[in-house]
Amino acid sequence: MIKNFLTFDLENWYDSDFIRKEDKHGRDFVLEGLNKIIKLLRKYNVRATFFVTGDVLEKYPKEIKRLSLAGHEIASHSYEHIMLNKMSDSDIRNNIIKSKKIIKKVTGKYPKGFRAPSWSINKRLFWVYDFLAKEGFRYSASLFPVYMGAYGSFGFPTHIFKPSGKNNIIELPVMPWEIFGIRLPFSGGIYLRIWHKSIISFFIKNLNKKNKRVVVYMHPWELCENIPRVKMPVIGRVISYWGLKNAASKLEFMLKNFEFDSIENILKF
């Protein structure tokens, strides 16, 4: 059976553009959700890639080091969870370098992978790939090949590709379900929480039959039903709260029925 990529974005639950500055405080729900994830990964003996923000690394170095020692991949999710298209070029570089150094300090290894916060690499920012390669990264998992307004583009490929002719760095976009030219995201975040298990299973099975690996992504806070209900736009409430009570069971369902591994293990980096 083909192995799919299992990834988690370790960030604070309030690291969202929908949440007001005054609500960005209190419990971050990183460890509460992470402990639930670890329990399931141990149960099914699965390794995963954890894209960790630098501020989470600084807050929980011992816990992240234990993840690394347990065989999980620790990759960069920038230093702060701020969309790259809302930062200056110099700030992007500084955030990536800072994150890389913290990961080396905590795990003893430089990261091989990078994921831009909120899928925020766009065509203008493709220079980031050359910078990542220069800093020793081997891959990125930062593109969302479906236009979602704040991020993503229908112009992005859905397969693994080399975004720059200047180096060998590769990009692993999220794999949507595509039919009649329509791309439907399903493998992470609110999209995973919206779809029924049977539909998710159908999508993964059919893509795997075509020898296509699915990129599953989740956040620790999604496994915590008790995150604060704060004031935000309707779309923000849907993205933040819809389907939280089923997130853990959907993760276990996928682990039980499909094969997964970390990105570095599958690509043999």
Stockholm file with secondary structure:
# STOCKHOLM 1.0

chainA/1-269         MIKNFLTFDLENWYDSDFIRKEDKHGRDFVLEGLNKIIKLLRKYNVRATFFVTGDVLEKYPKEIKRLSLAGHEIASHSYEHIMLNKMSDSDIRNNIIKSKKIIKKVTGKYPKGFRAPSWSINKRLFWVYDFLAKEGFRYSASLFPVYMGAYGSFGFPTHIFKPSGKNNIIELPVMPWEIFGIRLPFSGGIYLRIWHKSIISFFIKNLNKKNKRVVVYMHPWELCENIPRVKMPVIGRVISYWGLKNAASKLEFMLKNFEFDSIENILKF
#=GR chainA/1-269 SS CCEEEEEEEECCTTCSTTSCGGGSCSCCCHHHHHHHHHHHHHHTTCCCEEEECHHHHHHCHHHHHHHHHTTCEEEECCSSCCCGGGSCHHHHHHHHHHHHHHHHHHHSSCCSEECCGGGCCCGGGTHHHHHHHHTTCCEECCCCSSCCSSSCCTTSCSSCBCSCTTSCCEECCCCCEEETTEEECCSBHHHHHHSCHHHHHHHHHHHHHTTCCCEEEECGGGGCTTCCCCCCCHHHHHHHHTTHHHHHHHHHHHHHHSEEECHHHHHTC
#=GC SS_cons         CCEEEEEEEECCTTCSTTSCGGGSCSCCCHHHHHHHHHHHHHHTTCCCEEEECHHHHHHCHHHHHHHHHTTCEEEECCSSCCCGGGSCHHHHHHHHHHHHHHHHHHHSSCCSEECCGGGCCCGGGTHHHHHHHHTTCCEECCCCSSCCSSSCCTTSCSSCBCSCTTSCCEECCCCCEEETTEEECCSBHHHHHHSCHHHHHHHHHHHHHTTCCCEEEECGGGGCTTCCCCCCCHHHHHHHHTTHHHHHHHHHHHHHHSEEECHHHHHTC
//
